[in-house]
């Protein structure tokens, strides 16, 4: 094959005016669409040949009575004409049949032809518009354009606030123009159907089949070649990681997030504001809005890395000191171009300076809750780091004191009434902003709870008792946040907060059982708090598997403990059993739970066994 032949762009990419990677025998775009990749025998000069327009008109007029037209389905949900009929209508001298894959019209126009037929002896088969069918590519996926767009809108309204990755209006325009990347679009729609379902126009078993296909065939290493390393490739993997982490906790979901974070490191997405180290895009051609899209992507990966490793008790992949990517400056639902006059804000290398970043975010007045979410997540990461080292038996008094001071400074740097869990109606706070703020407050209370875990009783009894009593305050603060929660906004919030609520639930149970006077008003207050936290988890369990698993785990704990009172010695024994869920006892206990629980899906990968955010063992009491 000649050099010019090898450098030829395939016919489909020429027609669609997109970049072709020149792979043989099939380029990646044709392979992804499941369509033949063809190369014309000869290259035609651009434009019609002389006299072709007159010839085409004559041919069309003479042959219009004998056209036997049939619509076929092309890729990207379009209806198309067969090559033979296209040549008859448009003239064979314009484009040769072997260069044509299909002639497409927007799918929205298909419905105009649904009842249109040509009948009679000279027509042969009737003209029929075939509805879209993506079963061959995405099993179980058979949505028409109307239903697909409806779910896409629901995704942006109900799911996207929890994982903001897109400029909404920009993506919707891409979709309407037929330019949205297909795998990403199907993933967005399927995640929306799973989280918000059931959907009356999409069978639950078909949704499940499509979701399973996406999770099994779209890992980072096997992403389609034409989007590998692209922004859409990362977005696709972020959505799948977000879904799998909360729906199928286990080794697969943790590894997916880990691979995603390492891939981001490889392309330098943690160094977006350092062009020398970031190779994710070309700084000479990229727009500021597109760079902002990449920033949103990185902070999504940062949160996934944080929540997954805190809950598992493993080291983070993304290191705070390695980040040179500014916080976001443009709301994802804003249509205006990013104003470069807004100063960039970066996370500090030292957690002691985290309050300075918070003051800068508040001073900018843009995306306050979103960017404060990254700041409170950072403080929770630091607390999780201390928790992990304490589980190894290390004493970290200096680190604990430093983080307590950083948390105190951060609280003082926040806007007035920010830590008040009530919605600030007088200031025009929207419901979604209110719940994002509640999430940030939960982060701070959880960090305080981790730091208040007392040292061993035999080391300093007075300090143990004092710290144990102090740990009740953050638990009660978490309950006060839950009291202001509106469940209709739960899909818009990352369900990782269920780990925080579960931890407070376990601590409240320990406090209730170790209370000196079981008849005191405090005991009744603790009982009420436990009920509220359980109801919170139950609401999230309607959408996600992780809270359902946590609820079962707590009830299993209660059934084994038989609600017996605890001494401080027994509380100390419980708290001393800090460990990661990779501990062999966690595997053994988790296996027994799954084996004896009919309401849990035994097909789920629960190998990591989320014992709790604090990963302590409450089953061994009295043994």
Secondary structure, DSSP 4 states (H G I P E B T S, - for coil): --HHHHTPPPHHHHHHT------SSS-HHHHHHT------SSPPPSSPPTTHHHHHHHHHHHHGGG----EEEETTTEEEE-HHHHHHHH-TTTS-GGG-S-EEE-GGGGGGGTT----STTT-SPP-PPPP--TTTSTT----HHHHHHHHHHIIIIIGGGS--S-HHHHHHHHHTT-S-HHHHHHHHHHHHHHH--BTTB-HHHHHHHHHHHHHH--GGGS-TTTTTSHHHHHHHHHHHHHHHHHS-SHHHHHHHHHHHHHHHHTTGGGTT-TTT--SS-TTT--HHHHHHHHHHHHHHHHHHHHHHHHHT---SS-GGG---PPP-S-TT--SPPPTTSPP----SSGGGHHHHHHHHHHHTSSHHHHHHHHHHHHHHHHHHHHHHHHTT---HHHHHHHHHHHHHHHHHSPTTTT--S--TTTT--HHHHHHHHHHHHHHHHHHHHHT----TTT-HHHHHHHHHHHHHHHHHHHHHHHT--GGGGGGS-TTHHHHHHHHHHHHHHHHHT-S-TTSHHHHHHHHHHHHHHHHHHHHHTT-HHHHHHHHHHHHHHHHHTT----HHHHHHHHT----TTSHHHHHHHHHHHHH-TTS-TTS--TT----SS----TTTT-
